């Protein structure tokens, strides 16, 4: 499909989804519930591993950067392969298997703790393995919605899924912080294993029709050709290409900051793990508000303008993080303000651009399109995290936060100076 054809497929104004019909759809409700539980387990894990490294293994800034790099490197290494899987194999069965495998990987942490042999190298291996599984899970799950809802319901459905993610981000870090302070690292992580098991069991009860294709013997098609189709589809479309560049730039600088943020707030600011969990929980209220009102905002202003404005808002929100120094109270206030703005804008941005991508992509190419976008957008995360760790060692933690905040403000230029702003 060339760009001229894509222009014909662009939605004008996204229709108002029938929210009540979505909530009455048992298939969507079960899928939405499983995603909420799975996101909760993932958010707990993403908070617990850095806390484990800092509190029990005394990790350095460089070690923290390596950890975050290893957690996200699989998106760069295996993202395109995951897209082919998503288009050729039953998505529901794959998601169930991946949930159970993530539970098994996390279960190794309490086992190592009980054996008294937990080391930073083990945390890196576990983080990387969990990242591989989460790479496949994220790409496959993002390709499920078009098999459950109609095209007119995509914005509403994505809003509900973002609400799921927001609720998980709101409660997950707080739970992880409190449990890390009250319980041993092994006991806390064992509880997160249960969430992945529950998500997998819930998906076992979910049924929906799929249009996944099967490879035809003798067709001459190879996995590299299949991956190339998704890659070509994205890069021949100026809208998708600009969105990918914007998202990858913001992810690079945001993860420069994220790689050393836990270390900064624990060592330089002196916040306790429970307070850090509270901070992140309150900060994700912005994401919750964004998921609730994104549908109205997109219908009122149009997808293009919302994508540009939200990407600019992410950068402006990140600049507030520069004021996070001095007293604990002042630092907490600035960090909270930054998180509220960033999470709100990021949520609205994601709902708009993901819905647009789903609307212009045919079902048989959806997995590979999502895989290509994820590979580009999340593939930069390990590099950003590694740079953040290196700069944290060389320049200091606060200086790294300042550099990453200013870098993040530039990401909106990719969509501002492209045809994306004219999408209605």
C-alpha positions in Angstrom: 0.0 0.0 0.0 1.6 3.3 -1.0 1.2 6.7 0.7 -1.5 7.9 -1.8 -3.6 4.9 -0.8 -3.0 5.5 2.9 -4.2 9.1 2.5 -7.5 7.7 1.2 -7.8 5.5 4.3 -7.2 8.3 6.8 -10.1 8.8 9.2 -11.7 12.2 9.1 -12.9 12.8 12.6 -12.9 9.8 14.9 -16.5 8.8 15.7 -17.7 8.8 19.2 -17.5 5.2 20.4 -20.5 3.6 22.0 -18.9 3.4 25.4 -21.8 1.5 26.9 -21.7 -1.2 24.2 -17.9 -1.6 24.9 -18.6 -2.2 28.6 -21.3 -4.7 27.7 -19.0 -6.7 25.4 -17.9 -9.7 27.5 -14.9 -10.4 25.2 -13.5 -6.9 25.7 -14.2 -6.9 29.4 -12.2 -10.0 30.0 -9.4 -8.9 27.7 -9.4 -5.5 29.5 -9.4 -7.1 32.9 -6.5 -9.4 32.0 -4.5 -6.5 30.7 -5.1 -4.6 33.9 -3.9 -7.4 36.1 -0.9 -8.1 33.8 0.1 -4.4 33.8 -0.1 -4.4 37.6 2.3 -7.2 37.8 4.6 -5.6 35.2 4.6 -2.2 37.0 5.3 -3.9 40.4 8.2 -5.7 38.8 9.7 -2.7 37.0 9.7 -0.8 40.4 10.8 -3.8 42.4 13.9 -4.7 40.4 15.6 -1.3 40.7 14.7 -1.1 44.4 16.1 -4.6 44.9 19.3 -3.5 43.2 19.7 -0.3 45.2 18.6 -1.6 48.6 20.0 -5.1 48.8 22.9 -5.1 46.2 24.1 -1.4 46.5 24.0 -0.8 42.8 26.0 2.0 41.2 24.6 4.5 38.6 26.2 2.5 35.8 24.8 -0.8 37.0 21.3 0.8 37.2 21.8 2.1 33.6 22.8 -1.4 32.5 19.8 -2.9 34.2 17.3 -0.6 32.4 19.1 -1.2 29.1 18.8 -5.0 29.5 15.1 -4.7 30.3 14.4 -2.9 27.1 17.1 -4.2 24.7 14.8 -7.1 23.7 12.5 -4.6 21.9 15.4 -3.8 19.6 16.6 -7.4 19.2 13.3 -9.3 18.9 10.6 -6.7 18.2 10.3 -7.5 14.5 10.2 -11.2 15.1 7.4 -10.7 17.6 5.4 -8.9 14.9 5.6 -11.9 12.6 4.5 -14.1 15.4 1.6 -11.8 16.1 0.4 -12.1 12.4 0.9 -15.8 12.1 0.0 -17.5 15.4 -3.1 -17.4 17.7 -2.7 -14.3 19.8 -4.7 -15.4 22.8 -2.7 -18.6 23.2 0.6 -16.8 22.9 -0.5 -14.2 25.5 -1.4 -17.0 28.0 1.9 -18.8 27.5 3.8 -15.5 27.9 2.0 -14.7 31.2 2.9 -18.0 32.7 6.5 -17.8 31.5 6.9 -14.3 33.1 5.6 -15.7 36.4 8.2 -18.5 36.2 11.1 -16.1 35.5 10.2 -13.9 38.5 9.9 -17.0 40.7 13.6 -17.4 40.3 14.3 -14.3 42.4 12.9 -15.6 45.7 14.6 -18.9 45.0 18.0 -17.2 44.6 17.3 -15.1 47.8 16.6 -18.2 49.8 19.8 -19.8 48.5 21.7 -16.7 49.6 23.3 -16.4 46.1 21.5 -13.3 44.7 24.0 -11.1 42.7 23.7 -8.1 40.4 24.4 -10.4 37.4 21.3 -12.4 38.3 19.2 -9.3 38.4 20.5 -8.4 34.9 19.7 -11.8 33.5 16.2 -11.8 35.0 15.6 -8.3 33.8 16.7 -9.2 30.2 14.7 -12.5 30.2 11.5 -10.7 31.5 12.1 -8.0 28.9 12.2 -10.6 26.0 8.8 -12.0 27.2 7.3 -8.6 27.7 8.4 -7.6 24.2 6.4 -10.3 22.6 3.5 -9.7 25.0 3.3 -6.0 24.4 3.4 -6.3 20.6 0.9 -9.2 20.5 -1.5 -7.6 22.9 -1.5 -4.3 20.9 -2.7 -6.3 17.9 -5.7 -7.9 19.6 -8.1 -4.9 19.8 -9.1 -4.9 16.1 -10.2 -8.5 16.6 -12.4 -7.6 19.5 -13.9 -4.2 18.6 -15.1 -2.4 15.5 -13.0 0.4 13.9 -15.4 3.1 15.3 -14.7 1.8 18.8 -10.9 1.9 18.6 -10.5 5.3 20.4 -12.8 4.2 23.1 -11.2 0.8 23.5 -7.7 2.2 23.6 -8.9 4.8 26.2 -10.1 1.9 28.4 -6.8 0.0 27.9 -4.9 3.2 28.8 -7.1 3.5 31.9 -6.0 0.0 32.7 -2.4 0.9 32.4 -2.9 4.1 34.4 -4.6 2.3 37.3 -1.7 -0.2 37.3 0.9 2.5 37.3 -1.0 4.3 40.0 -1.2 1.4 42.4 1.8 -0.8 41.3 4.8 1.4 42.4 3.1 2.3 45.7 2.6 -1.4 46.4 6.1 -2.2 45.4 7.6 0.6 47.5 5.6 -0.4 50.6 6.3 -4.1 50.2 10.0 -3.5 49.6 10.2 -1.5 52.9 8.1 -3.9 55.0 9.0 -7.3 53.5 12.1 -8.9 52.1 12.7 -8.6 48.3 12.0 -12.3 47.8 8.6 -12.2 49.5 7.5 -9.0 47.7 8.4 -10.3 44.3 6.7 -13.7 45.0 3.4 -11.7 45.3 3.9 -10.2 41.8 4.2 -13.7 40.3 0.5 -14.3 41.2 -0.6 -11.4 39.0 0.8 -12.9 35.9 -0.8 -16.2 36.8 -4.1 -14.6 37.3 -3.9 -12.7 34.0 -3.1 -15.9 32.1 -6.0 -17.8 33.8 -8.4 -14.9 32.9 -7.3 -15.0 29.2 -8.1 -18.8 29.2 -11.7 -17.8 29.5 -11.6 -15.2 26.8 -12.6 -16.0 23.2 -12.4 -13.9 20.1 -12.1 -14.5 16.3 -8.7 -14.0 14.8 -7.5 -13.6 11.2 -3.9 -14.7 11.8 -2.4 -16.1 8.5 -0.6 -19.4 8.3 2.7 -19.7 6.3 2.1 -21.4 2.9 4.7 -24.0 2.1 6.5 -23.4 -1.2 5.5 -19.7 -1.3 9.1 -18.6 -1.0 8.2 -16.2 1.8 10.8 -15.9 4.6 10.6 -14.4 8.0 12.9 -11.6 6.8 10.6 -10.7 4.0 7.7 -10.7 6.4 9.5 -8.3 8.7 10.5 -6.2 5.8 6.8 -5.7 4.8 6.0 -4.1 8.1 9.2 -2.0 8.1 8.4 -0.8 4.6 4.8 0.0 5.4 5.9 2.3 8.3 8.7 4.1 6.5 6.8 4.8 3.3 4.1 6.6 5.3 5.2 10.1 6.4 2.7 10.2 9.2 3.9 6.9 10.8 7.5 7.8 10.2 7.2 11.1 12.0 5.3 9.6 14.9 8.0 6.9 15.3 10.7 9.6 15.3 8.9 11.7 17.9 8.2 8.8 20.2 11.7 7.4 19.9 13.3 10.8 20.7 11.2 11.3 23.8 11.8 7.7 24.9 15.6 8.2 24.6 15.8 11.2 26.8 13.0 10.1 29.2 14.9 6.9 29.9 18.2 8.8 30.4 16.3 10.3 33.3 14.5 7.1 34.4 17.8 5.1 34.6 19.1 7.1 37.5 16.0 8.6 39.0 15.5 6.0 41.7 19.1 6.4 42.7 18.8 10.2 42.7 15.7 10.3 44.9 17.1 7.7 47.4 20.7 9.0 47.6 20.6 12.7 46.8 17.1 13.6 48.0 16.8 10.9 50.7 13.3 9.7 50.0 12.2 6.3 51.5 10.9 3.6 49.2 7.4 4.0 50.5 7.5 7.7 49.7 8.9 7.0 46.2 6.0 4.6 45.6 3.5 7.3 46.8 5.1 9.9 44.5 4.8 7.7 41.4 1.2 6.7 42.5 0.1 10.3 42.8 1.9 11.3 39.6 0.0 8.7 37.6 -3.3 10.6 38.4 -2.4 12.6 35.3 -2.5 9.4 33.2 -5.8 8.4 34.8 -7.3 11.8 33.8 -5.8 11.6 30.3 -7.4 8.1 29.7 -10.8 9.4 30.9 -10.9 12.5 28.8 -8.7 11.7 25.8 -11.7 10.6 23.7 -13.4 14.0 24.1 -10.2 15.9 23.5 -9.4 13.9 20.3 -13.0 14.4 19.0 -12.9 18.1 19.8 -9.5 19.0 18.4 -8.6 16.2 16.0 -5.9 13.6 16.1 -3.1 15.6 14.5 -3.4 18.6 16.7 -3.7 16.4 19.8 -0.6 14.4 18.9 1.5 17.6 18.4 0.2 19.4 21.5 0.6 16.3 23.7 4.2 15.6 22.6 5.0 19.3 23.4 3.4 18.9 26.8 5.6 16.0 27.6 8.7 18.1 27.2 7.4 21.0 29.2 6.4 18.7 32.0 9.9 17.2 32.0 11.4 20.6 32.6 9.7 20.8 35.9 12.0 18.0 37.1 14.8 20.5 37.1 13.4 22.1 40.3 13.6 18.7 42.1 16.5 19.6 44.4 17.1 21.0 47.9 14.6 20.0 50.6 12.7 16.8 50.4 9.4 18.6 50.4 10.3 21.0 47.6 11.8 18.1 45.5 8.7 16.0 46.1 6.5 18.9 44.9 8.4 19.5 41.7 8.7 15.8 40.9 5.0 15.4 41.5 4.1 18.3 39.2 6.4 17.0 36.5 4.9 13.5 36.7 1.3 14.8 36.5 1.9 16.8 33.3 4.1 14.1 31.7 1.7 11.2 32.4 -1.3 13.2 31.3 0.3 14.2 28.0 1.8 10.8 27.3 -1.5 9.0 27.8 -3.4 11.3 25.4 -0.6 11.1 22.9 -0.5 7.3 23.0 -4.3 6.9 22.6 -4.4 9.3 19.6 -1.4 7.8 17.7 -2.1 4.2 18.5 -5.8 4.6 17.4 -4.7 6.3 14.2 -2.2 3.5 13.4 -4.9 0.8 13.9 -7.4 2.7 11.7 -5.1 2.9 8.6 -3.5 -0.6 8.9 -5.1 -3.8 7.5 -5.6 -6.7 10.1 -3.1 -9.0 8.3 -0.3 -6.4 8.7 -1.2 -5.1 12.1 1.3 -7.2 14.1 4.2 -6.3 11.9 3.3 -2.6 11.9 3.1 -2.6 15.7 6.4 -4.5 15.9 8.2 -2.1 13.6 6.9 0.9 15.6 7.8 -0.8 18.9 11.2 -1.7 17.7 11.9 1.9 16.7 10.2 3.5 19.6 11.4 1.2 22.4 14.6 0.1 20.7 16.2 3.4 21.8 15.4 2.8 25.5 18.5 0.7 26.3 20.7 3.3 24.7 19.1 6.1 26.6 19.3 4.2 29.8 23.0 3.3 29.2 23.8 6.9 28.4 21.9 8.0 31.5 24.0 5.6 33.6 27.3 6.8 32.1 26.4 10.5 32.5 25.3 9.8 36.0 28.8 8.5 36.8 30.7 11.2 34.9 28.6 14.4 35.5 26.4 13.5 38.5 22.8 12.5 38.9 21.2 15.9 38.9 23.2 17.1 35.8 21.9 14.0 33.9 18.3 14.9 34.8 18.8 18.4 33.5 20.3 17.3 30.2 17.5 14.7 29.6 14.8 17.2 30.5 16.0 19.7 27.9 16.5 16.9 25.3 12.9 15.7 25.8 11.5 19.1 24.9 12.8 18.7 21.3 10.8 15.6 20.5 7.6 17.4 19.4 9.4 19.0 16.4 9.2 15.7 14.5 5.4 15.8 14.4 5.1 19.6 14.4 7.1 19.9 11.1 5.3 17.0 9.4 1.9 16.3 7.9 0.8 14.8 11.2 -0.5 18.1 12.4 -3.0 18.1 9.6 -4.7 14.8 10.5 -8.3 15.5 11.4 
